[in-house]
Amino acid sequence: MNQVPVGLVFPGQGTQKQGMGEPWRNTPSWELTAEVSAATGEDLSELLLHTSGEQLRRTDLAQLAVFTISLIAHAEAVRAEAFGGPVVACAGHSLGEYTALVAAGALTVGVGAALVATRGRAMREAASAREGTMGAVVAAPLAEVEALVGEMRAEGGEIWIANVNAPGQTVVSGSPDAIAELGERAPSIGGKLIRLQVGGAFHSPRMAPAAEALRDALLTMAFAPARLPVVANVDATPYTDDGRWAARCVRQLTSPVLWERSVRTLTGPLGCRRLVELGPGRSLAGMIRRIHPDADVLSVDSPAALPTRPVGER
């Protein structure tokens, strides 16, 4: 058997779709929907099986849906002993960081679900109070995108780097006018802007009211010592039990998601030779392969994606 160190990665908002729970509903881990429902007051079974795709675009519902499916995928992968090696670290993209903290033991399912519900509502309210949007700049180098965004801000534009996902893929966040202008100027740096169908300017200073609401909620909830290091979005550094995860979760709402650096932390200092994506879609696998073209990546987005024997077994 070829055992290799494994890192678990969890997707964020934007991977949700109508009926996303259907492939998982007959698995033993479907019972997690009841636990998340009890912690949040939302009917997760209804949300995952019957809620329309349009309704699932709502920030608070999208986040709960993706969080729950990712928890189920993780639980089923553990039950199937599907990783093919020891799990040595976790990371999650934006919302996915909360799933990573549950998987690492820093949060219980109930506390994690309650925080995700609070976060989603707060982000939705902040976005409703001040219109914003996001776009992905593809093909342009990060340094060129940063320079253009800095130039636009110096000219009075409200625009910020939101996600550094992979080489040639940088997400920006800001006012609709500023994002539209960046789309016009992106060809000057060899890039193209793809508008994202999101409800606000996430991971930017426009989420400051949401950060305050999340900070208040975190005062009543506790993090436990993590069993595994979790690589933080805000600085791409692995942490276990240093008592500062609450502050990082607050900061994450207004700071860029440093995903490319996080993946390099997993595959570099933490020694992960295989990365397993757990949850809906395969967006993280695509980013990881842009970062490491020869990466060993497994995406578990349905029970059918679980190997019939552990990955790497001969």
FENNOR-V985787 format. One record per residue. N is the residue number from 1. SS is DSSP state (a for helix, b for strand, c for the rest). PSI is psi in degrees with one decimal (none if undefined). BURIAL is + if it has 16 or more other C-alpha atoms within 10 Angstrom, else -. Layout:
n=N ss=SS psi=PSI burial=BURIAL
n=N ss=SS psi=PSI burial=BURIAL
This chain:
n=1 ss=c psi=133.4 burial=-
n=2 ss=c psi=93.4 burial=-
n=3 ss=c psi=128.5 burial=-
n=4 ss=c psi=151.8 burial=+
n=5 ss=c psi=135.3 burial=+
n=6 ss=b psi=139.5 burial=+
n=7 ss=b psi=136.6 burial=+
n=8 ss=b psi=135.3 burial=+
n=9 ss=b psi=144.1 burial=+
n=10 ss=b psi=132.2 burial=+
n=11 ss=c psi=168.3 burial=+
n=12 ss=c psi=-168.2 burial=+
n=13 ss=c psi=145.7 burial=+
n=14 ss=c psi=-15.0 burial=+
n=15 ss=c psi=-0.7 burial=+
n=16 ss=c psi=152.9 burial=+
n=17 ss=c psi=160.3 burial=+
n=18 ss=c psi=136.8 burial=+
n=19 ss=c psi=17.8 burial=-
n=20 ss=c psi=-19.4 burial=+
n=21 ss=c psi=-14.1 burial=+
n=22 ss=a psi=-45.7 burial=-
n=23 ss=a psi=-21.1 burial=-
n=24 ss=a psi=-7.1 burial=+
n=25 ss=c psi=-22.5 burial=+
n=26 ss=c psi=12.5 burial=-
n=27 ss=c psi=154.8 burial=-
n=28 ss=a psi=-31.5 burial=-
n=29 ss=a psi=-2.6 burial=+
n=30 ss=a psi=-22.6 burial=+
n=31 ss=a psi=-16.9 burial=-
n=32 ss=a psi=-24.8 burial=+
n=33 ss=a psi=-36.0 burial=+
n=34 ss=a psi=-38.7 burial=-
n=35 ss=a psi=-42.1 burial=-
n=36 ss=a psi=-39.1 burial=+
n=37 ss=a psi=-44.0 burial=+
n=38 ss=a psi=-34.5 burial=-
n=39 ss=a psi=-21.7 burial=+
n=40 ss=a psi=-17.9 burial=+
n=41 ss=c psi=5.8 burial=-
n=42 ss=c psi=146.3 burial=+
n=43 ss=c psi=95.1 burial=-
n=44 ss=a psi=-31.7 burial=+
n=45 ss=a psi=-45.6 burial=+
n=46 ss=a psi=-44.1 burial=-
n=47 ss=a psi=-41.4 burial=+
n=48 ss=a psi=-19.9 burial=+
n=49 ss=a psi=-34.7 burial=+
n=50 ss=c psi=-16.7 burial=-
n=51 ss=c psi=138.7 burial=+
n=52 ss=c psi=155.8 burial=-
n=53 ss=a psi=-37.3 burial=-
n=54 ss=a psi=-43.7 burial=-
n=55 ss=a psi=-34.1 burial=-
n=56 ss=a psi=-11.9 burial=+
n=57 ss=c psi=-15.6 burial=+
n=58 ss=c psi=127.4 burial=+
n=59 ss=a psi=-47.2 burial=+
n=60 ss=a psi=-39.9 burial=+
n=61 ss=a psi=-40.6 burial=+
n=62 ss=a psi=-43.0 burial=+
n=63 ss=a psi=-42.3 burial=+
n=64 ss=a psi=-39.1 burial=+
n=65 ss=a psi=-48.2 burial=+
n=66 ss=a psi=-42.6 burial=+
n=67 ss=a psi=-46.3 burial=+
n=68 ss=a psi=-44.2 burial=+
n=69 ss=a psi=-37.3 burial=+
n=70 ss=a psi=-39.0 burial=+
n=71 ss=a psi=-43.3 burial=+
n=72 ss=a psi=-45.2 burial=+
n=73 ss=a psi=-41.4 burial=+
n=74 ss=a psi=-47.1 burial=+
n=75 ss=a psi=-40.3 burial=+
n=76 ss=a psi=-35.8 burial=+
n=77 ss=a psi=-39.3 burial=+
n=78 ss=a psi=-44.8 burial=-
n=79 ss=a psi=-35.9 burial=-
n=80 ss=c psi=-1.3 burial=-
n=81 ss=c psi=52.8 burial=+
n=82 ss=c psi=-0.4 burial=+
n=83 ss=c psi=-25.7 burial=+
n=84 ss=c psi=17.7 burial=+
n=85 ss=c psi=172.5 burial=+
n=86 ss=c psi=135.1 burial=-
n=87 ss=b psi=123.1 burial=+
n=88 ss=b psi=-12.2 burial=+
n=89 ss=b psi=164.4 burial=+
n=90 ss=b psi=157.8 burial=+
n=91 ss=b psi=155.6 burial=+
n=92 ss=b psi=148.0 burial=+
n=93 ss=c psi=110.6 burial=+
n=94 ss=c psi=-113.0 burial=+
n=95 ss=c psi=-38.6 burial=+
n=96 ss=a psi=-19.2 burial=+
n=97 ss=a psi=-32.8 burial=+
n=98 ss=a psi=-39.5 burial=+
n=99 ss=a psi=-39.9 burial=+
n=100 ss=a psi=-39.8 burial=+
n=101 ss=a psi=-34.7 burial=+
n=102 ss=a psi=-46.0 burial=+
n=103 ss=a psi=-32.5 burial=+
n=104 ss=c psi=-5.2 burial=+
n=105 ss=c psi=4.8 burial=+
n=106 ss=c psi=-24.9 burial=+
n=107 ss=c psi=145.0 burial=+
n=108 ss=c psi=164.7 burial=+
n=109 ss=a psi=-45.4 burial=+
n=110 ss=a psi=-45.6 burial=+
n=111 ss=a psi=-42.6 burial=+
n=112 ss=a psi=-43.9 burial=+
n=113 ss=a psi=-42.5 burial=+
n=114 ss=a psi=-40.4 burial=+
n=115 ss=a psi=-40.9 burial=+
n=116 ss=a psi=-40.9 burial=+
n=117 ss=a psi=-44.8 burial=+
n=118 ss=a psi=-45.6 burial=+
n=119 ss=a psi=-47.7 burial=+
n=120 ss=a psi=-43.9 burial=+
n=121 ss=a psi=-43.9 burial=+
n=122 ss=a psi=-40.2 burial=+
n=123 ss=a psi=-39.6 burial=+
n=124 ss=a psi=-43.0 burial=+
n=125 ss=a psi=-41.2 burial=+
n=126 ss=a psi=-39.7 burial=+
n=127 ss=a psi=-35.4 burial=+
n=128 ss=a psi=-33.1 burial=-
n=129 ss=a psi=-27.0 burial=-
n=130 ss=c psi=110.3 burial=-
n=131 ss=c psi=137.6 burial=-
n=132 ss=c psi=171.0 burial=+
n=133 ss=b psi=-178.0 burial=+
n=134 ss=b psi=159.8 burial=+
n=135 ss=b psi=150.5 burial=+
n=136 ss=b psi=123.8 burial=+
n=137 ss=b psi=116.2 burial=+
n=138 ss=b psi=151.6 burial=+
n=139 ss=c psi=-21.5 burial=+
n=140 ss=c psi=143.7 burial=+
n=141 ss=c psi=148.6 burial=+
n=142 ss=a psi=-45.0 burial=+
n=143 ss=a psi=-36.9 burial=-
n=144 ss=a psi=-39.4 burial=-
n=145 ss=a psi=-44.4 burial=+
n=146 ss=a psi=-41.5 burial=-
n=147 ss=a psi=-43.0 burial=-
n=148 ss=a psi=-43.4 burial=+
n=149 ss=a psi=-42.8 burial=+
n=150 ss=a psi=-39.8 burial=+
n=151 ss=a psi=-43.7 burial=-
n=152 ss=a psi=-37.4 burial=+
n=153 ss=a psi=-38.2 burial=-
n=154 ss=a psi=-25.8 burial=-
n=155 ss=c psi=0.9 burial=-
n=156 ss=c psi=0.9 burial=-
n=157 ss=c psi=145.3 burial=+
n=158 ss=c psi=93.1 burial=+
n=159 ss=b psi=142.1 burial=+
n=160 ss=b psi=157.0 burial=+
n=161 ss=b psi=129.2 burial=+
n=162 ss=b psi=-42.5 burial=+
n=163 ss=b psi=131.3 burial=+
n=164 ss=b psi=92.8 burial=+
n=165 ss=b psi=-42.0 burial=+
n=166 ss=b psi=165.9 burial=+
n=167 ss=c psi=126.9 burial=+
n=168 ss=c psi=15.1 burial=+
n=169 ss=b psi=98.8 burial=+
n=170 ss=b psi=128.7 burial=+
n=171 ss=b psi=135.4 burial=+
n=172 ss=b psi=156.4 burial=+
n=173 ss=b psi=144.4 burial=+
n=174 ss=b psi=-159.1 burial=+
n=175 ss=c psi=151.7 burial=+
n=176 ss=a psi=-39.6 burial=+
n=177 ss=a psi=-41.8 burial=-
n=178 ss=a psi=-40.4 burial=+
n=179 ss=a psi=-40.3 burial=+
n=180 ss=a psi=-41.6 burial=+
n=181 ss=a psi=-40.9 burial=-
n=182 ss=a psi=-36.5 burial=+
n=183 ss=a psi=-36.2 burial=+
n=184 ss=a psi=-31.6 burial=-
n=185 ss=a psi=-13.4 burial=+
n=186 ss=a psi=-38.3 burial=+
n=187 ss=a psi=-23.5 burial=-
n=188 ss=a psi=-19.2 burial=-
n=189 ss=a psi=15.5 burial=-
n=190 ss=c psi=16.9 burial=-
n=191 ss=c psi=174.1 burial=+
n=192 ss=b psi=137.4 burial=+
n=193 ss=b psi=129.6 burial=+
n=194 ss=b psi=116.7 burial=-
n=195 ss=b psi=138.0 burial=+
n=196 ss=b psi=141.1 burial=-
n=197 ss=c psi=78.0 burial=-
n=198 ss=c psi=164.1 burial=+
n=199 ss=c psi=7.0 burial=+
n=200 ss=c psi=177.3 burial=+
n=201 ss=c psi=75.6 burial=+
n=202 ss=c psi=156.5 burial=+
n=203 ss=c psi=45.3 burial=+
n=204 ss=c psi=169.0 burial=+
n=205 ss=a psi=-17.4 burial=+
n=206 ss=a psi=-11.7 burial=+
n=207 ss=a psi=12.1 burial=+
n=208 ss=a psi=-41.8 burial=+
n=209 ss=a psi=-36.3 burial=+
n=210 ss=a psi=-38.0 burial=+
n=211 ss=a psi=-39.0 burial=+
n=212 ss=a psi=-43.5 burial=-
n=213 ss=a psi=-40.6 burial=+
n=214 ss=a psi=-39.9 burial=+
n=215 ss=a psi=-42.7 burial=+
n=216 ss=a psi=-42.0 burial=-
n=217 ss=a psi=-36.9 burial=-
n=218 ss=a psi=-19.6 burial=+
n=219 ss=c psi=-22.7 burial=-
n=220 ss=c psi=3.7 burial=-
n=221 ss=c psi=147.0 burial=-
n=222 ss=c psi=145.5 burial=-
n=223 ss=c psi=140.7 burial=+
n=224 ss=c psi=164.9 burial=+
n=225 ss=c psi=129.2 burial=+
n=226 ss=c psi=144.7 burial=+
n=227 ss=c psi=-25.0 burial=-
n=228 ss=c psi=152.4 burial=+
n=229 ss=b psi=141.3 burial=+
n=230 ss=b psi=128.4 burial=+
n=231 ss=b psi=121.9 burial=+
n=232 ss=c psi=139.1 burial=+
n=233 ss=c psi=-36.3 burial=+
n=234 ss=c psi=-25.2 burial=+
n=235 ss=c psi=4.8 burial=+
n=236 ss=c psi=32.0 burial=+
n=237 ss=c psi=138.9 burial=+
n=238 ss=b psi=137.9 burial=+
n=239 ss=b psi=150.4 burial=+
n=240 ss=c psi=-93.8 burial=+
n=241 ss=c psi=82.7 burial=-
n=242 ss=c psi=8.2 burial=-
n=243 ss=c psi=11.9 burial=-
n=244 ss=c psi=15.5 burial=-
n=245 ss=a psi=-34.2 burial=+
n=246 ss=a psi=-44.6 burial=+
n=247 ss=a psi=-37.2 burial=-
n=248 ss=a psi=-39.4 burial=-
n=249 ss=a psi=-38.5 burial=+
n=250 ss=a psi=-48.1 burial=+
n=251 ss=a psi=-33.1 burial=+
n=252 ss=a psi=-31.6 burial=+
n=253 ss=c psi=-27.7 burial=+
n=254 ss=c psi=7.0 burial=+
n=255 ss=c psi=158.9 burial=+
n=256 ss=c psi=147.9 burial=+
n=257 ss=b psi=113.5 burial=+
n=258 ss=c psi=70.1 burial=+
n=259 ss=a psi=-42.9 burial=+
n=260 ss=a psi=-46.5 burial=+
n=261 ss=a psi=-35.5 burial=+
n=262 ss=a psi=-42.9 burial=+
n=263 ss=a psi=-40.5 burial=+
n=264 ss=a psi=-29.8 burial=+
n=265 ss=a psi=-42.1 burial=+
n=266 ss=a psi=-46.2 burial=+
n=267 ss=a psi=-15.6 burial=+
n=268 ss=c psi=-95.7 burial=-
n=269 ss=c psi=-33.6 burial=-
n=270 ss=c psi=-10.5 burial=+
n=271 ss=c psi=20.6 burial=+
n=272 ss=c psi=122.4 burial=+
n=273 ss=c psi=-9.8 burial=+
n=274 ss=b psi=138.3 burial=+
n=275 ss=b psi=132.0 burial=+
n=276 ss=b psi=118.3 burial=+
n=277 ss=b psi=126.3 burial=+
n=278 ss=b psi=110.9 burial=+
n=279 ss=c psi=-174.2 burial=+
n=280 ss=c psi=143.9 burial=+
n=281 ss=c psi=-179.2 burial=+
n=282 ss=c psi=29.9 burial=+
n=283 ss=a psi=-39.1 burial=+
n=284 ss=a psi=-37.5 burial=+
n=285 ss=a psi=-40.4 burial=+
n=286 ss=a psi=-43.4 burial=-
n=287 ss=a psi=-43.3 burial=+
n=288 ss=a psi=-39.5 burial=+
n=289 ss=a psi=-23.8 burial=-
n=290 ss=a psi=-33.2 burial=+
n=291 ss=a psi=-45.3 burial=+
n=292 ss=c psi=93.3 burial=+
n=293 ss=c psi=-27.9 burial=-
n=294 ss=c psi=21.4 burial=-
n=295 ss=c psi=145.1 burial=-
n=296 ss=c psi=103.7 burial=-
n=297 ss=b psi=133.5 burial=+
n=298 ss=b psi=128.2 burial=+
n=299 ss=b psi=121.3 burial=+
n=300 ss=b psi=89.6 burial=+
n=301 ss=c psi=4.6 burial=+
n=302 ss=c psi=162.2 burial=+
n=303 ss=a psi=-31.5 burial=+
n=304 ss=a psi=-22.4 burial=-
n=305 ss=a psi=-11.3 burial=-
n=306 ss=c psi=129.4 burial=+
n=307 ss=c psi=149.3 burial=+
n=308 ss=c psi=-16.1 burial=-
n=309 ss=c psi=161.0 burial=-
n=310 ss=c psi=140.1 burial=+
n=311 ss=c psi=134.3 burial=+
n=312 ss=c psi=-12.9 burial=-
n=313 ss=c psi=137.0 burial=-
n=314 ss=c psi=none burial=-
